[in-house]
Amino acid sequence: MFRDPILIEEETGLYVTQGQLQFFLNRPNGEIKFEHETIEYQDWDMMCKVYNLVYDMSEEDPKAGCIYWDSVNQCVAFYFPKDGKIHNKLKEYKVDLEFEDDDEYDSSN
């Protein structure tokens, strides 16, 4: 159930899973924020879509990128090469994210 897509964009195929949506709905006022598509929900929605894209593409090709725990910022983070498969797919879908160069990340982990 956790990985089953439930909200899928027709144009791009980007999606949010059942588990991700349920997690959001469990927040205080989550259902209202979802129904009214608040900024908080829109940000959550996009982050889930990017997470799923990175997850799926890195499963297909582990060298394309990865998801890891950023112990400095205490959050989930993504690593993928600039102008690599994932970065290019995000540009193609016009996903606007802030990118940081992370020379300290060791992709062999």
Biopython code that builds the backbone (N, CA, C, O; Angstrom):
import numpy as np
from Bio.PDB.StructureBuilder import StructureBuilder

atoms = [
    (1, "MET", "N", (0.812, -1.195, 0.000)),
    (1, "MET", "CA", (0.000, 0.000, 0.000)),
    (1, "MET", "C", (0.859, 1.263, 0.000)),
    (1, "MET", "O", (0.539, 2.221, -0.703)),
    (2, "PHE", "N", (1.936, 1.279, 0.771)),
    (2, "PHE", "CA", (2.723, 2.503, 0.904)),
    (2, "PHE", "C", (3.224, 3.013, -0.438)),
    (2, "PHE", "O", (3.250, 4.225, -0.650)),
    (3, "ARG", "N", (3.624, 2.133, -1.353)),
    (3, "ARG", "CA", (4.193, 2.567, -2.633)),
    (3, "ARG", "C", (3.163, 2.629, -3.755)),
    (3, "ARG", "O", (3.532, 2.896, -4.898)),
    (4, "ASP", "N", (1.884, 2.393, -3.466)),
    (4, "ASP", "CA", (0.850, 2.428, -4.502)),
    (4, "ASP", "C", (0.497, 3.865, -4.851)),
    (4, "ASP", "O", (0.067, 4.626, -3.983)),
    (5, "PRO", "N", (0.677, 4.253, -6.138)),
    (5, "PRO", "CA", (0.298, 5.610, -6.546)),
    (5, "PRO", "C", (-1.203, 5.837, -6.384)),
    (5, "PRO", "O", (-2.012, 4.950, -6.657)),
    (6, "ILE", "N", (-1.560, 7.041, -5.935)),
    (6, "ILE", "CA", (-2.976, 7.378, -5.791)),
    (6, "ILE", "C", (-3.315, 8.677, -6.524)),
    (6, "ILE", "O", (-4.390, 8.780, -7.116)),
    (7, "LEU", "N", (-2.440, 9.650, -6.499)),
    (7, "LEU", "CA", (-2.634, 10.911, -7.223)),
    (7, "LEU", "C", (-1.552, 10.999, -8.294)),
    (7, "LEU", "O", (-0.377, 11.187, -7.980)),
    (8, "ILE", "N", (-1.946, 10.863, -9.550)),
    (8, "ILE", "CA", (-0.984, 10.808, -10.651)),
    (8, "ILE", "C", (-1.238, 11.964, -11.612)),
    (8, "ILE", "O", (-2.365, 12.167, -12.062)),
    (9, "GLU", "N", (-0.179, 12.725, -11.927)),
    (9, "GLU", "CA", (-0.277, 13.793, -12.922)),
    (9, "GLU", "C", (-0.330, 13.154, -14.307)),
    (9, "GLU", "O", (0.528, 12.344, -14.657)),
    (10, "GLU", "N", (-1.323, 13.515, -15.076)),
    (10, "GLU", "CA", (-1.459, 12.932, -16.412)),
    (10, "GLU", "C", (-0.293, 13.294, -17.325)),
    (10, "GLU", "O", (0.220, 12.436, -18.043)),
    (11, "GLU", "N", (0.133, 14.565, -17.303)),
    (11, "GLU", "CA", (1.176, 15.036, -18.215)),
    (11, "GLU", "C", (2.534, 14.398, -17.962)),
    (11, "GLU", "O", (3.246, 14.059, -18.907)),
    (12, "THR", "N", (2.897, 14.234, -16.696)),
    (12, "THR", "CA", (4.258, 13.813, -16.360)),
    (12, "THR", "C", (4.356, 12.391, -15.819)),
    (12, "THR", "O", (5.404, 11.754, -15.924)),
    (13, "GLY", "N", (3.285, 11.904, -15.250)),
    (13, "GLY", "CA", (3.339, 10.603, -14.586)),
    (13, "GLY", "C", (3.865, 10.698, -13.166)),
    (13, "GLY", "O", (3.958, 9.685, -12.473)),
    (14, "LEU", "N", (4.215, 11.921, -12.715)),
    (14, "LEU", "CA", (4.642, 12.094, -11.328)),
    (14, "LEU", "C", (3.472, 11.769, -10.420)),
    (14, "LEU", "O", (2.318, 12.017, -10.771)),
    (15, "TYR", "N", (3.765, 11.215, -9.253)),
    (15, "TYR", "CA", (2.676, 10.736, -8.407)),
    (15, "TYR", "C", (2.966, 10.873, -6.922)),
    (15, "TYR", "O", (4.109, 11.037, -6.495)),
    (16, "VAL", "N", (1.877, 10.799, -6.145)),
    (16, "VAL", "CA", (1.907, 10.714, -4.688)),
    (16, "VAL", "C", (1.325, 9.354, -4.346)),
    (16, "VAL", "O", (0.352, 8.919, -4.963)),
    (17, "THR", "N", (1.914, 8.683, -3.369)),
    (17, "THR", "CA", (1.431, 7.351, -2.990)),
    (17, "THR", "C", (0.324, 7.442, -1.945)),
    (17, "THR", "O", (0.119, 8.481, -1.318)),
    (18, "GLN", "N", (-0.376, 6.338, -1.779)),
    (18, "GLN", "CA", (-1.418, 6.265, -0.753)),
    (18, "GLN", "C", (-0.844, 6.564, 0.623)),
    (18, "GLN", "O", (-1.429, 7.326, 1.393)),
    (19, "GLY", "N", (0.292, 5.969, 0.931)),
    (19, "GLY", "CA", (0.924, 6.180, 2.239)),
    (19, "GLY", "C", (1.313, 7.625, 2.469)),
    (19, "GLY", "O", (1.127, 8.156, 3.563)),
    (20, "GLN", "N", (1.856, 8.265, 1.438)),
    (20, "GLN", "CA", (2.258, 9.663, 1.567)),
    (20, "GLN", "C", (1.048, 10.563, 1.798)),
    (20, "GLN", "O", (1.086, 11.456, 2.645)),
    (21, "LEU", "N", (-0.032, 10.326, 1.039)),
    (21, "LEU", "CA", (-1.227, 11.139, 1.215)),
    (21, "LEU", "C", (-1.821, 10.934, 2.600)),
    (21, "LEU", "O", (-2.233, 11.897, 3.247)),
    (22, "GLN", "N", (-1.868, 9.696, 3.060)),
    (22, "GLN", "CA", (-2.422, 9.427, 4.388)),
    (22, "GLN", "C", (-1.598, 10.114, 5.467)),
    (22, "GLN", "O", (-2.149, 10.632, 6.439)),
    (23, "PHE", "N", (-0.277, 10.120, 5.296)),
    (23, "PHE", "CA", (0.597, 10.795, 6.247)),
    (23, "PHE", "C", (0.247, 12.280, 6.331)),
    (23, "PHE", "O", (0.186, 12.848, 7.421)),
    (24, "PHE", "N", (0.014, 12.911, 5.159)),
    (24, "PHE", "CA", (-0.354, 14.325, 5.156)),
    (24, "PHE", "C", (-1.718, 14.535, 5.801)),
    (24, "PHE", "O", (-1.895, 15.463, 6.590)),
    (25, "LEU", "N", (-2.676, 13.686, 5.473)),
    (25, "LEU", "CA", (-4.028, 13.829, 6.008)),
    (25, "LEU", "C", (-4.058, 13.673, 7.526)),
    (25, "LEU", "O", (-4.960, 14.194, 8.183)),
    (26, "ASN", "N", (-3.089, 12.967, 8.083)),
    (26, "ASN", "CA", (-3.020, 12.771, 9.537)),
    (26, "ASN", "C", (-2.516, 14.008, 10.281)),
    (26, "ASN", "O", (-2.589, 14.056, 11.509)),
    (27, "ARG", "N", (-2.011, 14.995, 9.567)),
    (27, "ARG", "CA", (-1.560, 16.239, 10.193)),
    (27, "ARG", "C", (-2.761, 16.996, 10.764)),
    (27, "ARG", "O", (-3.897, 16.766, 10.348)),
    (28, "PRO", "N", (-2.512, 17.890, 11.705)),
    (28, "PRO", "CA", (-3.610, 18.747, 12.156)),
    (28, "PRO", "C", (-4.186, 19.519, 10.960)),
    (28, "PRO", "O", (-3.449, 20.175, 10.223)),
    (29, "ASN", "N", (-5.484, 19.435, 10.782)),
    (29, "ASN", "CA", (-6.190, 20.085, 9.668)),
    (29, "ASN", "C", (-5.723, 19.596, 8.299)),
    (29, "ASN", "O", (-5.883, 20.300, 7.302)),
    (30, "GLY", "N", (-5.156, 18.410, 8.246)),
    (30, "GLY", "CA", (-4.639, 17.868, 6.994)),
    (30, "GLY", "C", (-5.694, 17.749, 5.906)),
    (30, "GLY", "O", (-5.436, 18.086, 4.751)),
    (31, "GLU", "N", (-6.872, 17.273, 6.264)),
    (31, "GLU", "CA", (-7.933, 17.114, 5.264)),
    (31, "GLU", "C", (-8.355, 18.463, 4.688)),
    (31, "GLU", "O", (-8.584, 18.581, 3.484)),
    (32, "ILE", "N", (-8.456, 19.468, 5.535)),
    (32, "ILE", "CA", (-8.839, 20.810, 5.071)),
    (32, "ILE", "C", (-7.741, 21.381, 4.169)),
    (32, "ILE", "O", (-8.030, 21.958, 3.121)),
    (33, "LYS", "N", (-6.476, 21.215, 4.586)),
    (33, "LYS", "CA", (-5.353, 21.718, 3.789)),
    (33, "LYS", "C", (-5.302, 21.024, 2.432)),
    (33, "LYS", "O", (-4.984, 21.653, 1.423)),
    (34, "PHE", "N", (-5.614, 19.733, 2.404)),
    (34, "PHE", "CA", (-5.660, 18.967, 1.156)),
    (34, "PHE", "C", (-6.802, 19.462, 0.276)),
    (34, "PHE", "O", (-6.600, 19.746, -0.904)),
    (35, "GLU", "N", (-7.990, 19.563, 0.842)),
    (35, "GLU", "CA", (-9.176, 19.976, 0.080)),
    (35, "GLU", "C", (-9.015, 21.373, -0.514)),
    (35, "GLU", "O", (-9.473, 21.630, -1.627)),
    (36, "HIS", "N", (-8.367, 22.276, 0.224)),
    (36, "HIS", "CA", (-8.196, 23.657, -0.241)),
    (36, "HIS", "C", (-6.858, 23.877, -0.953)),
    (36, "HIS", "O", (-6.528, 25.000, -1.335)),
    (37, "GLU", "N", (-6.105, 22.811, -1.125)),
    (37, "GLU", "CA", (-4.799, 22.868, -1.796)),
    (37, "GLU", "C", (-3.964, 24.050, -1.312)),
    (37, "GLU", "O", (-3.509, 24.878, -2.100)),
    (38, "THR", "N", (-3.776, 24.104, -0.001)),
    (38, "THR", "CA", (-2.983, 25.174, 0.598)),
    (38, "THR", "C", (-1.530, 25.083, 0.123)),
    (38, "THR", "O", (-1.110, 24.073, -0.442)),
    (39, "ILE", "N", (-0.784, 26.141, 0.360)),
    (39, "ILE", "CA", (0.645, 26.160, 0.013)),
    (39, "ILE", "C", (1.361, 25.007, 0.699)),
    (39, "ILE", "O", (2.214, 24.355, 0.096)),
    (40, "GLU", "N", (1.018, 24.751, 1.960)),
    (40, "GLU", "CA", (1.641, 23.642, 2.693)),
    (40, "GLU", "C", (1.403, 22.317, 1.964)),
    (40, "GLU", "O", (2.322, 21.512, 1.812)),
    (41, "TYR", "N", (0.171, 22.097, 1.517)),
    (41, "TYR", "CA", (-0.118, 20.861, 0.780)),
    (41, "TYR", "C", (0.604, 20.840, -0.564)),
    (41, "TYR", "O", (1.158, 19.810, -0.947)),
    (42, "GLN", "N", (0.607, 21.950, -1.279)),
    (42, "GLN", "CA", (1.266, 22.004, -2.589)),
    (42, "GLN", "C", (2.758, 21.696, -2.462)),
    (42, "GLN", "O", (3.319, 20.979, -3.291)),
    (43, "ASP", "N", (3.400, 22.239, -1.423)),
    (43, "ASP", "CA", (4.821, 21.945, -1.190)),
    (43, "ASP", "C", (5.016, 20.458, -0.885)),
    (43, "ASP", "O", (5.936, 19.827, -1.405)),
    (44, "TRP", "N", (4.152, 19.910, -0.047)),
    (44, "TRP", "CA", (4.214, 18.497, 0.314)),
    (44, "TRP", "C", (4.037, 17.626, -0.926)),
    (44, "TRP", "O", (4.786, 16.674, -1.147)),
    (45, "ASP", "N", (3.034, 17.970, -1.731)),
    (45, "ASP", "CA", (2.719, 17.238, -2.949)),
    (45, "ASP", "C", (3.937, 17.191, -3.886)),
    (45, "ASP", "O", (4.292, 16.128, -4.396)),
    (46, "MET", "N", (4.562, 18.333, -4.104)),
    (46, "MET", "CA", (5.714, 18.387, -5.008)),
    (46, "MET", "C", (6.896, 17.603, -4.438)),
    (46, "MET", "O", (7.593, 16.909, -5.178)),
    (47, "MET", "N", (7.124, 17.709, -3.135)),
    (47, "MET", "CA", (8.250, 16.981, -2.549)),
    (47, "MET", "C", (8.031, 15.473, -2.667)),
    (47, "MET", "O", (8.977, 14.729, -2.931)),
    (48, "CYS", "N", (6.797, 15.018, -2.474)),
    (48, "CYS", "CA", (6.499, 13.592, -2.634)),
    (48, "CYS", "C", (6.743, 13.147, -4.069)),
    (48, "CYS", "O", (7.294, 12.072, -4.303)),
    (49, "LYS", "N", (6.337, 13.966, -5.020)),
    (49, "LYS", "CA", (6.520, 13.626, -6.436)),
    (49, "LYS", "C", (8.001, 13.537, -6.785)),
    (49, "LYS", "O", (8.424, 12.628, -7.500)),
    (50, "VAL", "N", (8.780, 14.476, -6.282)),
    (50, "VAL", "CA", (10.227, 14.439, -6.533)),
    (50, "VAL", "C", (10.840, 13.215, -5.849)),
    (50, "VAL", "O", (11.650, 12.509, -6.450)),
    (51, "TYR", "N", (10.459, 12.963, -4.602)),
    (51, "TYR", "CA", (10.947, 11.787, -3.875)),
    (51, "TYR", "C", (10.674, 10.523, -4.686)),
    (51, "TYR", "O", (11.566, 9.692, -4.859)),
    (52, "ASN", "N", (9.450, 10.374, -5.184)),
    (52, "ASN", "CA", (9.086, 9.168, -5.927)),
    (52, "ASN", "C", (9.846, 9.060, -7.242)),
    (52, "ASN", "O", (10.221, 7.963, -7.656)),
    (53, "LEU", "N", (10.072, 10.191, -7.897)),
    (53, "LEU", "CA", (10.852, 10.181, -9.133)),
    (53, "LEU", "C", (12.280, 9.718, -8.859)),
    (53, "LEU", "O", (12.804, 8.847, -9.552)),
    (54, "VAL", "N", (12.906, 10.314, -7.834)),
    (54, "VAL", "CA", (14.284, 9.931, -7.480)),
    (54, "VAL", "C", (14.322, 8.461, -7.067)),
    (54, "VAL", "O", (15.212, 7.721, -7.486)),
    (55, "TYR", "N", (13.366, 8.040, -6.254)),
    (55, "TYR", "CA", (13.308, 6.647, -5.798)),
    (55, "TYR", "C", (13.208, 5.694, -6.992)),
    (55, "TYR", "O", (13.979, 4.741, -7.101)),
    (56, "ASP", "N", (12.260, 5.959, -7.876)),
    (56, "ASP", "CA", (12.039, 5.066, -9.011)),
    (56, "ASP", "C", (13.225, 5.044, -9.966)),
    (56, "ASP", "O", (13.644, 3.974, -10.407)),
    (57, "MET", "N", (13.772, 6.219, -10.289)),
    (57, "MET", "CA", (14.886, 6.272, -11.237)),
    (57, "MET", "C", (16.162, 5.686, -10.643)),
    (57, "MET", "O", (16.967, 5.099, -11.366)),
    (58, "SER", "N", (16.355, 5.838, -9.328)),
    (58, "SER", "CA", (17.564, 5.280, -8.712)),
    (58, "SER", "C", (17.434, 3.765, -8.535)),
    (58, "SER", "O", (18.440, 3.056, -8.491)),
    (59, "GLU", "N", (16.207, 3.272, -8.434)),
    (59, "GLU", "CA", (16.020, 1.813, -8.408)),
    (59, "GLU", "C", (16.369, 1.224, -9.773)),
    (59, "GLU", "O", (16.972, 0.156, -9.872)),
    (60, "GLU", "N", (15.976, 1.943, -10.817)),
    (60, "GLU", "CA", (16.254, 1.512, -12.190)),
    (60, "GLU", "C", (17.750, 1.589, -12.486)),
    (60, "GLU", "O", (18.310, 0.700, -13.126)),
    (61, "ASP", "N", (18.387, 2.656, -12.017)),
    (61, "ASP", "CA", (19.816, 2.882, -12.252)),
    (61, "ASP", "C", (20.421, 3.506, -10.995)),
    (61, "ASP", "O", (20.332, 4.720, -10.813)),
    (62, "PRO", "N", (21.035, 2.703, -10.124)),
    (62, "PRO", "CA", (21.579, 3.218, -8.861)),
    (62, "PRO", "C", (22.583, 4.368, -9.027)),
    (62, "PRO", "O", (22.785, 5.144, -8.093)),
    (63, "LYS", "N", (23.203, 4.486, -10.185)),
    (63, "LYS", "CA", (24.154, 5.576, -10.403)),
    (63, "LYS", "C", (23.458, 6.897, -10.726)),
    (63, "LYS", "O", (24.099, 7.948, -10.746)),
    (64, "ALA", "N", (22.150, 6.848, -10.980)),
    (64, "ALA", "CA", (21.405, 8.063, -11.336)),
    (64, "ALA", "C", (21.256, 8.997, -10.141)),
    (64, "ALA", "O", (21.175, 10.212, -10.318)),
    (65, "GLY", "N", (21.219, 8.452, -8.931)),
    (65, "GLY", "CA", (21.066, 9.266, -7.741)),
    (65, "GLY", "C", (20.628, 8.423, -6.567)),
    (65, "GLY", "O", (20.517, 7.202, -6.671)),
    (66, "CYS", "N", (20.380, 9.084, -5.445)),
    (66, "CYS", "CA", (19.937, 8.346, -4.266)),
    (66, "CYS", "C", (19.232, 9.271, -3.288)),
    (66, "CYS", "O", (19.286, 10.496, -3.401)),
    (67, "ILE", "N", (18.575, 8.648, -2.331)),
    (67, "ILE", "CA", (17.918, 9.340, -1.236)),
    (67, "ILE", "C", (18.690, 8.963, 0.025)),
    (67, "ILE", "O", (19.027, 7.796, 0.222)),
    (68, "TYR", "N", (18.969, 9.938, 0.871)),
    (68, "TYR", "CA", (19.723, 9.642, 2.082)),
    (68, "TYR", "C", (19.271, 10.555, 3.212)),
    (68, "TYR", "O", (18.580, 11.548, 2.985)),
    (69, "TRP", "N", (19.666, 10.211, 4.425)),
    (69, "TRP", "CA", (19.365, 11.025, 5.602)),
    (69, "TRP", "C", (20.464, 12.048, 5.777)),
    (69, "TRP", "O", (21.628, 11.685, 5.944)),
    (70, "ASP", "N", (20.111, 13.326, 5.742)),
    (70, "ASP", "CA", (21.042, 14.424, 5.955)),
    (70, "ASP", "C", (21.103, 14.677, 7.461)),
    (70, "ASP", "O", (20.206, 15.293, 8.035)),
    (71, "SER", "N", (22.164, 14.196, 8.084)),
    (71, "SER", "CA", (22.271, 14.303, 9.545)),
    (71, "SER", "C", (22.514, 15.732, 10.004)),
    (71, "SER", "O", (22.231, 16.054, 11.158)),
    (72, "VAL", "N", (23.024, 16.590, 9.145)),
    (72, "VAL", "CA", (23.240, 17.986, 9.515)),
    (72, "VAL", "C", (21.901, 18.717, 9.603)),
    (72, "VAL", "O", (21.634, 19.409, 10.585)),
    (73, "ASN", "N", (21.065, 18.566, 8.588)),
    (73, "ASN", "CA", (19.774, 19.264, 8.552)),
    (73, "ASN", "C", (18.628, 18.429, 9.118)),
    (73, "ASN", "O", (17.491, 18.894, 9.197)),
    (74, "GLN", "N", (18.939, 17.191, 9.513)),
    (74, "GLN", "CA", (17.944, 16.293, 10.098)),
    (74, "GLN", "C", (16.718, 16.125, 9.195)),
    (74, "GLN", "O", (15.579, 16.320, 9.617)),
    (75, "CYS", "N", (16.993, 15.755, 7.929)),
    (75, "CYS", "CA", (15.891, 15.553, 6.989)),
    (75, "CYS", "C", (16.333, 14.616, 5.868)),
    (75, "CYS", "O", (17.519, 14.332, 5.703)),
    (76, "VAL", "N", (15.371, 14.155, 5.120)),
    (76, "VAL", "CA", (15.647, 13.352, 3.935)),
    (76, "VAL", "C", (16.202, 14.280, 2.867)),
    (76, "VAL", "O", (15.720, 15.400, 2.695)),
    (77, "ALA", "N", (17.207, 13.815, 2.156)),
    (77, "ALA", "CA", (17.817, 14.622, 1.094)),
    (77, "ALA", "C", (18.015, 13.752, -0.138)),
    (77, "ALA", "O", (17.984, 12.524, -0.068)),
    (78, "PHE", "N", (18.217, 14.414, -1.257)),
    (78, "PHE", "CA", (18.438, 13.732, -2.521)),
    (78, "PHE", "C", (19.830, 14.053, -3.029)),
    (78, "PHE", "O", (20.339, 15.158, -2.840)),
    (79, "TYR", "N", (20.431, 13.082, -3.668)),
    (79, "TYR", "CA", (21.683, 13.333, -4.371)),
    (79, "TYR", "C", (21.519, 12.821, -5.786)),
    (79, "TYR", "O", (21.110, 11.680, -6.001)),
    (80, "PHE", "N", (21.840, 13.667, -6.750)),
    (80, "PHE", "CA", (21.915, 13.235, -8.139)),
    (80, "PHE", "C", (22.810, 14.228, -8.864)),
    (80, "PHE", "O", (22.833, 15.415, -8.540)),
    (81, "PRO", "N", (23.543, 13.730, -9.846)),
    (81, "PRO", "CA", (24.477, 14.607, -10.563)),
    (81, "PRO", "C", (23.758, 15.692, -11.358)),
    (81, "PRO", "O", (22.709, 15.450, -11.954)),
    (82, "LYS", "N", (24.332, 16.877, -11.357)),
    (82, "LYS", "CA", (23.815, 17.956, -12.184)),
    (82, "LYS", "C", (23.916, 17.525, -13.643)),
    (82, "LYS", "O", (24.943, 17.003, -14.078)),
    (83, "ASP", "N", (22.859, 17.745, -14.377)),
    (83, "ASP", "CA", (22.731, 17.347, -15.781)),
    (83, "ASP", "C", (22.733, 15.834, -15.973)),
    (83, "ASP", "O", (22.968, 15.347, -17.079)),
    (84, "GLY", "N", (22.469, 15.087, -14.894)),
    (84, "GLY", "CA", (22.285, 13.640, -14.999)),
    (84, "GLY", "C", (20.833, 13.324, -15.341)),
    (84, "GLY", "O", (20.039, 14.229, -15.597)),
    (85, "LYS", "N", (20.496, 12.054, -15.346)),
    (85, "LYS", "CA", (19.153, 11.601, -15.724)),
    (85, "LYS", "C", (18.053, 12.246, -14.877)),
    (85, "LYS", "O", (17.061, 12.739, -15.414)),
    (86, "ILE", "N", (18.229, 12.240, -13.578)),
    (86, "ILE", "CA", (17.190, 12.767, -12.691)),
    (86, "ILE", "C", (17.081, 14.281, -12.833)),
    (86, "ILE", "O", (15.979, 14.816, -12.952)),
    (87, "HIS", "N", (18.204, 14.964, -12.823)),
    (87, "HIS", "CA", (18.202, 16.420, -12.964)),
    (87, "HIS", "C", (17.535, 16.827, -14.274)),
    (87, "HIS", "O", (16.733, 17.761, -14.299)),
    (88, "ASN", "N", (17.860, 16.140, -15.351)),
    (88, "ASN", "CA", (17.264, 16.461, -16.647)),
    (88, "ASN", "C", (15.766, 16.183, -16.670)),
    (88, "ASN", "O", (15.006, 16.930, -17.286)),
    (89, "LYS", "N", (15.340, 15.123, -16.008)),
    (89, "LYS", "CA", (13.907, 14.810, -15.947)),
    (89, "LYS", "C", (13.177, 15.904, -15.166)),
    (89, "LYS", "O", (12.089, 16.319, -15.566)),
    (90, "LEU", "N", (13.747, 16.371, -14.077)),
    (90, "LEU", "CA", (13.135, 17.455, -13.304)),
    (90, "LEU", "C", (13.051, 18.735, -14.134)),
    (90, "LEU", "O", (12.047, 19.445, -14.078)),
    (91, "LYS", "N", (14.095, 19.032, -14.900)),
    (91, "LYS", "CA", (14.064, 20.206, -15.782)),
    (91, "LYS", "C", (12.988, 20.036, -16.853)),
    (91, "LYS", "O", (12.272, 20.984, -17.176)),
    (92, "GLU", "N", (12.879, 18.834, -17.399)),
    (92, "GLU", "CA", (11.865, 18.553, -18.416)),
    (92, "GLU", "C", (10.460, 18.795, -17.865)),
    (92, "GLU", "O", (9.596, 19.322, -18.565)),
    (93, "TYR", "N", (10.238, 18.409, -16.611)),
    (93, "TYR", "CA", (8.934, 18.587, -15.978)),
    (93, "TYR", "C", (8.771, 19.966, -15.364)),
    (93, "TYR", "O", (7.745, 20.265, -14.752)),
    (94, "LYS", "N", (9.798, 20.817, -15.531)),
    (94, "LYS", "CA", (9.782, 22.185, -15.009)),
    (94, "LYS", "C", (9.585, 22.227, -13.489)),
    (94, "LYS", "O", (8.889, 23.096, -12.963)),
    (95, "VAL", "N", (10.205, 21.281, -12.808)),
    (95, "VAL", "CA", (10.178, 21.264, -11.346)),
    (95, "VAL", "C", (11.257, 22.223, -10.872)),
    (95, "VAL", "O", (12.434, 22.054, -11.191)),
    (96, "ASP", "N", (10.849, 23.229, -10.109)),
    (96, "ASP", "CA", (11.764, 24.259, -9.644)),
    (96, "ASP", "C", (12.159, 23.970, -8.205)),
    (96, "ASP", "O", (11.375, 24.183, -7.281)),
    (97, "LEU", "N", (13.376, 23.485, -8.022)),
    (97, "LEU", "CA", (13.901, 23.193, -6.689)),
    (97, "LEU", "C", (15.190, 23.964, -6.480)),
    (97, "LEU", "O", (15.861, 24.364, -7.432)),
    (98, "GLU", "N", (15.517, 24.162, -5.223)),
    (98, "GLU", "CA", (16.809, 24.761, -4.900)),
    (98, "GLU", "C", (17.833, 23.642, -4.862)),
    (98, "GLU", "O", (17.626, 22.625, -4.201)),
    (99, "PHE", "N", (18.929, 23.829, -5.563)),
    (99, "PHE", "CA", (19.971, 22.818, -5.605)),
    (99, "PHE", "C", (21.217, 23.339, -4.924)),
    (99, "PHE", "O", (21.561, 24.518, -5.014)),
    (100, "GLU", "N", (21.883, 22.424, -4.240)),
    (100, "GLU", "CA", (23.158, 22.751, -3.611)),
    (100, "GLU", "C", (24.196, 21.792, -4.148)),
    (100, "GLU", "O", (23.922, 20.606, -4.330)),
    (101, "ASP", "N", (25.387, 22.303, -4.403)),
    (101, "ASP", "CA", (26.490, 21.424, -4.747)),
    (101, "ASP", "C", (26.981, 20.802, -3.462)),
    (101, "ASP", "O", (27.246, 21.506, -2.488)),
    (102, "ASP", "N", (27.105, 19.491, -3.452)),
    (102, "ASP", "CA", (27.503, 18.781, -2.238)),
    (102, "ASP", "C", (28.757, 17.970, -2.539)),
    (102, "ASP", "O", (28.695, 16.775, -2.830)),
    (103, "ASP", "N", (29.890, 18.649, -2.462)),
    (103, "ASP", "CA", (31.153, 17.974, -2.740)),
    (103, "ASP", "C", (31.509, 16.960, -1.670)),
    (103, "ASP", "O", (32.332, 16.076, -1.908)),
    (104, "GLU", "N", (30.897, 17.073, -0.486)),
    (104, "GLU", "CA", (31.230, 16.171, 0.604)),
    (104, "GLU", "C", (30.466, 14.850, 0.524)),
    (104, "GLU", "O", (30.844, 13.886, 1.188)),
    (105, "TYR", "N", (29.389, 14.787, -0.282)),
    (105, "TYR", "CA", (28.619, 13.545, -0.360)),
    (105, "TYR", "C", (29.428, 12.483, -1.080)),
    (105, "TYR", "O", (29.970, 12.726, -2.159)),
    (106, "ASP", "N", (29.507, 11.323, -0.489)),
    (106, "ASP", "CA", (30.240, 10.198, -1.076)),
    (106, "ASP", "C", (29.222, 9.230, -1.666)),
    (106, "ASP", "O", (28.568, 8.494, -0.927)),
    (107, "SER", "N", (29.081, 9.224, -2.987)),
    (107, "SER", "CA", (28.059, 8.398, -3.643)),
    (107, "SER", "C", (28.357, 6.910, -3.563)),
    (107, "SER", "O", (27.537, 6.106, -4.005)),
    (108, "SER", "N", (29.492, 6.517, -3.020)),
    (108, "SER", "CA", (29.788, 5.090, -2.904)),
    (108, "SER", "C", (29.124, 4.492, -1.656)),
    (108, "SER", "O", (29.157, 3.275, -1.473)),
    (109, "ASN", "N", (28.516, 5.332, -0.787)),
    (109, "ASN", "CA", (27.843, 4.825, 0.426)),
    (109, "ASN", "C", (26.562, 4.135, 0.082)),
    (109, "ASN", "O", (25.865, 3.648, 0.972)),
]
sb = StructureBuilder()
sb.init_structure("model")
sb.init_model(0)
sb.init_chain("A")
sb.init_seg("    ")
for serial, (resi, resn, name, xyz) in enumerate(atoms, 1):
    if name == "N":
        sb.init_residue(resn, " ", resi, " ")
    sb.init_atom(name, np.array(xyz, "f"), 0.0, 1.0, " ", f" {name:<3s}", serial, name[0])
structure = sb.get_structure()
